[in-house]
Amino acid sequence: MHAAQALLQRAGGFVDEAVRAPTDRSVAEASVAVAKANMLTTNIALEASSVLFELVGKRTTFTDQNVDRHWRNTRVHTLHDPVRLNF
């Protein structure tokens, strides 16, 4: 969690700089920083939701618990902005 927050803050700094002074370099640095944050948070979210299934077991598939929404939400967000397109 702390790594993701740190990368997000770092990316935000690069984006702020690119907005303030848009140059080829500042925009490229912002793009790379955002892609790094996206890659890490995607991997963390997918791993966390998978571990949830492993820990809770088959109960995660019961609709009354609605636990599977975490995995579904993660997949929707990660498929909307696929990591493989970042590099």
MMTF fields as JSON, N, C-alpha, C and O atoms, coordinates in Angstrom:
{
  "mmtfVersion": "1.0.0",
  "mmtfProducer": "UNKNOWN",
  "numBonds": 347,
  "numAtoms": 348,
  "numGroups": 87,
  "numChains": 1,
  "numModels": 1,
  "chainsPerModel": [1],
  "groupsPerChain": [87],
  "chainIdList": ["A"],
  "bondAtomList": [4, 2, 8, 6, 12, 10, 16, 14, 20, 18, 24, 22, 28, 26, 32, 30, 36, 34, 40, 38, 44, 42, 48, 46, 52, 50, 56, 54, 60, 58, 64, 62, 68, 66, 72, 70, 76, 74, 80, 78, 84, 82, 88, 86, 92, 90, 96, 94, 100, 98, 104, 102, 108, 106, 112, 110, 116, 114, 120, 118, 124, 122, 128, 126, 132, 130, 136, 134, 140, 138, 144, 142, 148, 146, 152, 150, 156, 154, 160, 158, 164, 162, 168, 166, 172, 170, 176, 174, 180, 178, 184, 182, 188, 186, 192, 190, 196, 194, 200, 198, 204, 202, 208, 206, 212, 210, 216, 214, 220, 218, 224, 222, 228, 226, 232, 230, 236, 234, 240, 238, 244, 242, 248, 246, 252, 250, 256, 254, 260, 258, 264, 262, 268, 266, 272, 270, 276, 274, 280, 278, 284, 282, 288, 286, 292, 290, 296, 294, 300, 298, 304, 302, 308, 306, 312, 310, 316, 314, 320, 318, 324, 322, 328, 326, 332, 330, 336, 334, 340, 338, 344, 342],
  "bondOrderList": [1, 1, 1, 1, 1, 1, 1, 1, 1, 1, 1, 1, 1, 1, 1, 1, 1, 1, 1, 1, 1, 1, 1, 1, 1, 1, 1, 1, 1, 1, 1, 1, 1, 1, 1, 1, 1, 1, 1, 1, 1, 1, 1, 1, 1, 1, 1, 1, 1, 1, 1, 1, 1, 1, 1, 1, 1, 1, 1, 1, 1, 1, 1, 1, 1, 1, 1, 1, 1, 1, 1, 1, 1, 1, 1, 1, 1, 1, 1, 1, 1, 1, 1, 1, 1, 1],
  "groupList": [{"groupName": "MET", "atomNameList": ["N", "CA", "C", "O"], "elementList": ["N", "C", "C", "O"], "formalChargeList": [0, 0, 0, 0], "bondAtomList": [1, 0, 2, 1, 3, 2], "bondOrderList": [1, 1, 2], "singleLetterCode": "M", "chemCompType": "L-PEPTIDE LINKING"}, {"groupName": "HIS", "atomNameList": ["N", "CA", "C", "O"], "elementList": ["N", "C", "C", "O"], "formalChargeList": [0, 0, 0, 0], "bondAtomList": [1, 0, 2, 1, 3, 2], "bondOrderList": [1, 1, 2], "singleLetterCode": "H", "chemCompType": "L-PEPTIDE LINKING"}, {"groupName": "ALA", "atomNameList": ["N", "CA", "C", "O"], "elementList": ["N", "C", "C", "O"], "formalChargeList": [0, 0, 0, 0], "bondAtomList": [1, 0, 2, 1, 3, 2], "bondOrderList": [1, 1, 2], "singleLetterCode": "A", "chemCompType": "L-PEPTIDE LINKING"}, {"groupName": "GLN", "atomNameList": ["N", "CA", "C", "O"], "elementList": ["N", "C", "C", "O"], "formalChargeList": [0, 0, 0, 0], "bondAtomList": [1, 0, 2, 1, 3, 2], "bondOrderList": [1, 1, 2], "singleLetterCode": "Q", "chemCompType": "L-PEPTIDE LINKING"}, {"groupName": "LEU", "atomNameList": ["N", "CA", "C", "O"], "elementList": ["N", "C", "C", "O"], "formalChargeList": [0, 0, 0, 0], "bondAtomList": [1, 0, 2, 1, 3, 2], "bondOrderList": [1, 1, 2], "singleLetterCode": "L", "chemCompType": "L-PEPTIDE LINKING"}, {"groupName": "ARG", "atomNameList": ["N", "CA", "C", "O"], "elementList": ["N", "C", "C", "O"], "formalChargeList": [0, 0, 0, 0], "bondAtomList": [1, 0, 2, 1, 3, 2], "bondOrderList": [1, 1, 2], "singleLetterCode": "R", "chemCompType": "L-PEPTIDE LINKING"}, {"groupName": "GLY", "atomNameList": ["N", "CA", "C", "O"], "elementList": ["N", "C", "C", "O"], "formalChargeList": [0, 0, 0, 0], "bondAtomList": [1, 0, 2, 1, 3, 2], "bondOrderList": [1, 1, 2], "singleLetterCode": "G", "chemCompType": "PEPTIDE LINKING"}, {"groupName": "PHE", "atomNameList": ["N", "CA", "C", "O"], "elementList": ["N", "C", "C", "O"], "formalChargeList": [0, 0, 0, 0], "bondAtomList": [1, 0, 2, 1, 3, 2], "bondOrderList": [1, 1, 2], "singleLetterCode": "F", "chemCompType": "L-PEPTIDE LINKING"}, {"groupName": "VAL", "atomNameList": ["N", "CA", "C", "O"], "elementList": ["N", "C", "C", "O"], "formalChargeList": [0, 0, 0, 0], "bondAtomList": [1, 0, 2, 1, 3, 2], "bondOrderList": [1, 1, 2], "singleLetterCode": "V", "chemCompType": "L-PEPTIDE LINKING"}, {"groupName": "ASP", "atomNameList": ["N", "CA", "C", "O"], "elementList": ["N", "C", "C", "O"], "formalChargeList": [0, 0, 0, 0], "bondAtomList": [1, 0, 2, 1, 3, 2], "bondOrderList": [1, 1, 2], "singleLetterCode": "D", "chemCompType": "L-PEPTIDE LINKING"}, {"groupName": "GLU", "atomNameList": ["N", "CA", "C", "O"], "elementList": ["N", "C", "C", "O"], "formalChargeList": [0, 0, 0, 0], "bondAtomList": [1, 0, 2, 1, 3, 2], "bondOrderList": [1, 1, 2], "singleLetterCode": "E", "chemCompType": "L-PEPTIDE LINKING"}, {"groupName": "PRO", "atomNameList": ["N", "CA", "C", "O"], "elementList": ["N", "C", "C", "O"], "formalChargeList": [0, 0, 0, 0], "bondAtomList": [1, 0, 2, 1, 3, 2], "bondOrderList": [1, 1, 2], "singleLetterCode": "P", "chemCompType": "L-PEPTIDE LINKING"}, {"groupName": "THR", "atomNameList": ["N", "CA", "C", "O"], "elementList": ["N", "C", "C", "O"], "formalChargeList": [0, 0, 0, 0], "bondAtomList": [1, 0, 2, 1, 3, 2], "bondOrderList": [1, 1, 2], "singleLetterCode": "T", "chemCompType": "L-PEPTIDE LINKING"}, {"groupName": "SER", "atomNameList": ["N", "CA", "C", "O"], "elementList": ["N", "C", "C", "O"], "formalChargeList": [0, 0, 0, 0], "bondAtomList": [1, 0, 2, 1, 3, 2], "bondOrderList": [1, 1, 2], "singleLetterCode": "S", "chemCompType": "L-PEPTIDE LINKING"}, {"groupName": "LYS", "atomNameList": ["N", "CA", "C", "O"], "elementList": ["N", "C", "C", "O"], "formalChargeList": [0, 0, 0, 0], "bondAtomList": [1, 0, 2, 1, 3, 2], "bondOrderList": [1, 1, 2], "singleLetterCode": "K", "chemCompType": "L-PEPTIDE LINKING"}, {"groupName": "ASN", "atomNameList": ["N", "CA", "C", "O"], "elementList": ["N", "C", "C", "O"], "formalChargeList": [0, 0, 0, 0], "bondAtomList": [1, 0, 2, 1, 3, 2], "bondOrderList": [1, 1, 2], "singleLetterCode": "N", "chemCompType": "L-PEPTIDE LINKING"}, {"groupName": "ILE", "atomNameList": ["N", "CA", "C", "O"], "elementList": ["N", "C", "C", "O"], "formalChargeList": [0, 0, 0, 0], "bondAtomList": [1, 0, 2, 1, 3, 2], "bondOrderList": [1, 1, 2], "singleLetterCode": "I", "chemCompType": "L-PEPTIDE LINKING"}, {"groupName": "TRP", "atomNameList": ["N", "CA", "C", "O"], "elementList": ["N", "C", "C", "O"], "formalChargeList": [0, 0, 0, 0], "bondAtomList": [1, 0, 2, 1, 3, 2], "bondOrderList": [1, 1, 2], "singleLetterCode": "W", "chemCompType": "L-PEPTIDE LINKING"}],
  "groupTypeList": [0, 1, 2, 2, 3, 2, 4, 4, 3, 5, 2, 6, 6, 7, 8, 9, 10, 2, 8, 5, 2, 11, 12, 9, 5, 13, 8, 2, 10, 2, 13, 8, 2, 8, 2, 14, 2, 15, 0, 4, 12, 12, 15, 16, 2, 4, 10, 2, 13, 13, 8, 4, 7, 10, 4, 8, 6, 14, 5, 12, 12, 7, 12, 9, 3, 15, 8, 9, 5, 1, 17, 5, 15, 12, 5, 8, 1, 12, 4, 1, 9, 11, 8, 5, 4, 15, 7],
  "groupIdList": [1, 2, 3, 4, 5, 6, 7, 8, 9, 10, 11, 12, 13, 14, 15, 16, 17, 18, 19, 20, 21, 22, 23, 24, 25, 26, 27, 28, 29, 30, 31, 32, 33, 34, 35, 36, 37, 38, 39, 40, 41, 42, 43, 44, 45, 46, 47, 48, 49, 50, 51, 52, 53, 54, 55, 56, 57, 58, 59, 60, 61, 62, 63, 64, 65, 66, 67, 68, 69, 70, 71, 72, 73, 74, 75, 76, 77, 78, 79, 80, 81, 82, 83, 84, 85, 86, 87],
  "secStructList": [7, 2, 2, 2, 2, 2, 2, 2, 2, 2, 2, 2, 2, 2, 2, 2, 2, 2, 2, 2, 1, 7, 7, 2, 2, 2, 2, 2, 2, 2, 2, 2, 2, 2, 2, 2, 2, 2, 2, 2, 2, 2, 2, 2, 2, 2, 2, 2, 2, 2, 2, 2, 2, 2, 2, 2, 4, 4, 4, 4, 4, 7, 6, 6, 6, 6, 6, 2, 2, 2, 2, 2, 2, 2, 2, 2, 2, 2, 2, 2, 1, 7, 4, 4, 4, 7, 7],
  "xCoordList": [0.823, 0.0, 0.865, 0.596, 1.899, 2.753, 3.506, 3.698, 3.93, 4.629, 3.703, 4.108, 2.47, 1.502, 1.238, 1.173, 1.089, 0.865, 2.066, 1.906, 3.26, 4.469, 4.573, 4.899, 4.294, 4.349, 3.26, 3.478, 2.102, 1.023, 1.393, 1.169, 1.954, 2.383, 3.474, 3.468, 4.407, 5.496, 4.935, 5.322, 4.028, 3.42, 2.662, 2.721, 1.952, 1.224, 2.146, 1.797, 3.321, 4.308, 4.757, 4.873, 5.01, 5.403, 4.274, 4.514, 3.057, 1.91, 1.74, 1.517, 1.845, 1.741, 2.795, 2.509, 4.012, 5.092, 4.8, 5.042, 4.29, 3.974, 2.849, 2.83, 1.916, 0.83, 1.371, 1.003, 2.252, 2.833, 3.73, 3.648, 4.586, 5.555, 5.619, 6.526, 4.671, 4.631, 5.754, 5.758, 6.672, 7.729, 7.691, 7.023, 8.402, 8.459, 8.969, 8.448, 9.983, 10.582, 9.628, 9.458, 9.002, 8.125, 6.903, 6.453, 6.369, 5.209, 5.612, 4.871, 6.783, 7.264, 7.523, 7.164, 8.139, 8.39, 7.083, 6.979, 6.095, 4.787, 4.143, 3.583, 4.218, 3.631, 4.271, 3.574, 5.581, 6.284, 5.952, 5.735, 5.912, 5.603, 4.187, 3.97, 3.236, 1.86, 1.787, 1.089, 2.495, 2.502, 3.085, 2.572, 4.141, 4.737, 3.741, 3.586, 3.076, 2.084, 0.939, 0.457, 0.509, -0.575, -0.162, -0.946, 1.048, 1.516, 1.546, 1.081, 2.085, 2.18, 0.801, 0.522, -0.054, -1.372, -2.226, -3.028, -2.061, -2.775, -2.344, -3.181, -1.044, -0.532, -0.951, -1.315, -0.901, -1.302, -2.79, -3.172, -3.621, -5.069, -5.432, -6.265, -4.81, -5.098, -4.623, -5.321, -3.455, -2.931, -3.803, -4.115, -4.197, -5.019, -6.367, -6.834, -7.0, -8.302, -8.171, -9.069, -7.081, -6.853, -6.608, -7.122, -5.832, -5.571, -6.862, -7.07, -7.727, -9.019, -9.783, -10.344, -9.803, -10.463, -9.8, -10.487, -8.47, -7.755, -8.042, -8.206, -8.105, -8.309, -9.741, -9.971, -10.69, -12.089, -12.634, -13.539, -12.094, -12.539, -13.806, -14.102, -14.552, -15.726, -16.799, -17.656, -16.768, -17.767, -17.682, -18.652, -16.512, -16.39, -17.295, -17.58, -17.743, -18.613, -20.09, -20.928, -20.425, -21.827, -22.313, -21.681, -23.406, -23.895, -24.365, -24.329, -24.802, -25.275, -24.133, -24.368, -22.921, -21.76, -21.245, -20.713, -21.41, -20.991, -19.491, -19.065, -18.707, -17.267, -16.601, -15.582, -17.165, -16.561, -16.566, -15.909, -17.289, -17.316, -15.929, -15.61, -15.098, -13.743, -12.935, -12.264, -13.013, -12.293, -12.873, -12.13, -14.216, -14.86, -14.487, -14.158, -14.538, -14.181, -12.734, -12.418, -11.863, -10.459, -10.288, -9.573, -10.939, -10.807, -11.376, -10.795, -12.491, -13.07, -12.096, -11.867, -11.527, -10.605, -9.319, -8.802, -8.797, -7.539, -7.735, -6.81, -8.9, -9.141, -9.482, -9.259, -10.02, -10.342, -9.07, -9.055, -8.02, -6.742, -5.634, -4.881, -5.535, -4.619, -3.16, -2.669, -2.48, -1.071, -0.236, 0.736, -0.588, 0.223, 0.318, 1.206, -0.571, -0.506, 0.38, 0.619, 0.868, 1.672, 3.072, 3.682, 3.592, 4.974, 5.068, 6.15],
  "yCoordList": [-1.197, 0.0, 1.257, 2.205, 1.256, 2.446, 2.672, 3.813, 1.588, 1.714, 2.313, 3.178, 1.855, 2.385, 3.867, 4.658, 4.235, 5.644, 6.495, 7.6, 5.982, 6.719, 6.909, 7.996, 5.84, 5.957, 6.891, 7.625, 6.858, 7.745, 9.209, 10.069, 9.477, 10.854, 11.302, 12.433, 10.399, 10.705, 11.006, 11.989, 10.162, 10.374, 11.697, 12.43, 11.996, 13.264, 14.461, 15.459, 14.363, 15.445, 15.641, 16.77, 14.529, 14.622, 15.176, 15.967, 14.765, 15.273, 16.771, 17.54, 17.182, 18.616, 19.416, 20.485, 18.888, 19.577, 19.64, 20.668, 18.567, 18.544, 19.517, 20.098, 19.694, 20.652, 22.084, 22.953, 22.312, 23.649, 24.048, 25.165, 23.118, 23.411, 22.224, 21.397, 22.143, 20.993, 21.018, 21.837, 20.123, 19.904, 18.424, 17.63, 18.066, 16.645, 15.821, 14.743, 16.331, 15.6, 15.495, 14.413, 16.615, 16.579, 15.699, 15.0, 15.731, 14.885, 13.412, 12.552, 13.123, 11.737, 11.218, 10.084, 12.031, 11.626, 11.364, 10.403, 12.21, 12.016, 10.725, 9.971, 10.472, 9.251, 8.002, 7.053, 8.004, 6.845, 6.677, 5.557, 7.764, 7.687, 7.159, 6.344, 7.606, 7.129, 5.648, 4.878, 5.251, 3.84, 2.951, 1.859, 3.399, 2.616, 2.451, 1.357, 3.53, 3.455, 2.524, 1.744, 2.607, 1.757, 0.285, -0.571, -0.001, -1.387, -1.959, -3.074, -1.203, -1.7, -1.884, -2.923, -0.891, -0.992, -2.077, -2.716, -2.291, -3.385, -4.716, -5.546, -4.918, -6.185, -6.391, -7.501, -5.336, -5.446, -5.786, -6.656, -5.104, -5.336, -6.752, -7.404, -7.222, -8.585, -9.617, -10.594, -9.405, -10.339, -10.337, -11.401, -9.16, -9.073, -9.748, -10.466, -9.527, -10.149, -11.659, -12.402, -12.12, -13.567, -14.201, -15.283, -13.536, -14.054, -14.105, -15.03, -13.121, -13.133, -14.416, -15.05, -14.795, -16.037, -17.238, -18.148, -17.248, -18.371, -18.471, -19.574, -17.355, -17.36, -17.704, -18.455, -17.161, -17.352, -18.656, -19.259, -19.091, -20.345, -20.182, -19.104, -21.274, -21.277, -20.284, -19.922, -19.838, -18.857, -17.553, -16.797, -17.283, -16.054, -16.065, -15.012, -17.232, -17.315, -17.218, -17.108, -17.256, -17.153, -15.719, -14.769, -15.573, -14.23, -13.461, -12.231, -14.153, -13.429, -12.702, -11.7, -13.187, -12.525, -11.37, -10.384, -11.506, -10.492, -10.167, -9.063, -11.141, -10.934, -10.889, -10.222, -11.585, -11.629, -10.264, -10.093, -9.306, -7.973, -7.341, -6.548, -7.685, -7.118, -7.561, -6.755, -8.838, -9.351, -8.765, -8.349, -8.732, -8.182, -6.716, -6.304, -5.933, -4.514, -4.345, -3.492, -5.164, -5.104, -5.412, -4.701, -6.463, -6.839, -5.766, -5.482, -5.168, -4.118, -2.955, -2.453, -2.531, -1.392, -1.732, -0.909, -2.928, -3.284, -3.564, -3.361, -4.016, -4.241, -2.942, -2.82, -1.984, -0.689, 0.029, 0.682, -0.094, 0.563, -0.487, -0.491, -1.375, -2.521, -2.126, -1.25, -2.771, -2.508, -2.801, -2.094, -3.81, -4.195, -3.103, -3.143, -2.138, -1.03, 0.114, 1.065, 0.027, 1.131, 1.176, 2.243, 0.04, 0.049, -0.69, -0.786],
  "zCoordList": [0.0, 0.0, 0.0, -0.737, 0.828, 0.909, -0.396, -0.819, -1.03, -2.31, -3.359, -4.136, -3.377, -4.34, -4.09, -5.031, -2.835, -2.508, -2.905, -3.425, -2.661, -3.017, -4.526, -5.002, -5.275, -6.737, -7.265, -8.228, -6.636, -7.044, -6.796, -7.649, -5.638, -5.344, -6.31, -6.796, -6.577, -7.503, -8.89, -9.522, -9.356, -10.668, -10.703, -11.69, -9.621, -9.543, -9.667, -10.298, -9.065, -9.181, -10.619, -11.097, -11.309, -12.714, -13.576, -14.488, -13.29, -14.052, -13.798, -14.733, -12.544, -12.226, -12.985, -13.525, -13.017, -13.729, -15.224, -15.856, -15.791, -17.222, -17.557, -18.641, -16.632, -16.857, -16.76, -17.551, -15.777, -15.592, -16.758, -17.268, -17.169, -18.229, -19.189, -19.098, -20.093, -20.997, -22.043, -22.962, -21.872, -22.862, -23.23, -22.569, -24.272, -24.633, -23.455, -23.168, -22.783, -21.665, -20.477, -19.916, -20.088, -18.907, -19.142, -18.233, -20.352, -20.672, -20.706, -20.229, -21.27, -21.302, -19.891, -19.575, -19.045, -17.656, -16.919, -16.158, -17.142, -16.509, -16.996, -16.2, -18.281, -18.844, -18.248, -17.889, -18.145, -17.591, -16.105, -15.643, -15.367, -13.935, -13.709, -12.812, -14.499, -14.382, -14.751, -14.091, -15.788, -16.198, -15.107, -14.863, -14.454, -13.359, -12.211, -11.667, -11.853, -10.776, -11.174, -10.353, -12.42, -12.907, -12.864, -12.456, -13.278, -13.279, -11.863, -11.63, -10.934, -9.558, -8.942, -8.344, -9.083, -8.449, -9.091, -8.411, -10.388, -11.053, -10.468, -10.113, -10.368, -9.828, -8.377, -7.987, -7.581, -6.18, -6.065, -5.283, -6.842, -6.772, -7.202, -6.572, -8.269, -8.732, -7.719, -7.45, -7.166, -6.162, -4.906, -4.371, -4.434, -3.226, -3.423, -2.539, -4.575, -4.791, -4.964, -4.568, -5.543, -5.665, -4.303, -4.018, -3.469, -2.123, -1.32, -0.535, -1.511, -0.833, -1.154, -0.26, -2.434, -2.825, -2.162, -1.697, -2.115, -1.507, -0.014, 0.509, 0.669, 2.121, 2.507, 3.455, 1.784, 2.144, 1.564, 2.141, 0.437, -0.161, -0.965, -1.48, -1.065, -1.947, -1.52, -2.326, -0.27, 0.184, -0.602, -0.658, -1.217, -2.002, -3.229, -3.799, -3.632, -4.812, -4.459, -5.354, -3.185, -2.776, -2.989, -2.527, -3.669, -3.987, -2.759, -2.759, -1.721, -0.537, 0.174, 0.85, 0.031, 0.637, -0.24, 0.27, -1.55, -2.512, -2.43, -2.77, -1.975, -1.849, -3.225, -3.401, -4.179, -5.509, -6.203, -7.23, -5.66, -6.26, -6.254, -7.139, -5.262, -5.204, -6.423, -7.069, -6.719, -7.89, -9.174, -10.063, -9.268, -10.469, -10.669, -11.782, -9.602, -9.703, -10.139, -10.969, -9.573, -9.95, -11.429, -12.135, -11.898, -13.306, -14.221, -15.269, -13.851, -14.694, -14.827, -15.927, -13.709, -13.746, -14.477, -15.232, -14.264, -14.92, -16.407, -17.194, -16.802, -18.224, -18.953, -20.158, -18.217, -18.818, -19.268, -20.311, -18.485, -18.77, -18.654, -17.68, -19.646, -19.529, -19.383, -20.095, -18.464, -18.2, -19.443, -19.708, -20.194, -21.348, -22.395, -23.247, -22.35, -23.322, -22.846, -23.589, -21.612, -21.082, -21.645, -21.704, -22.059, -22.577, -23.868, -24.447]
}
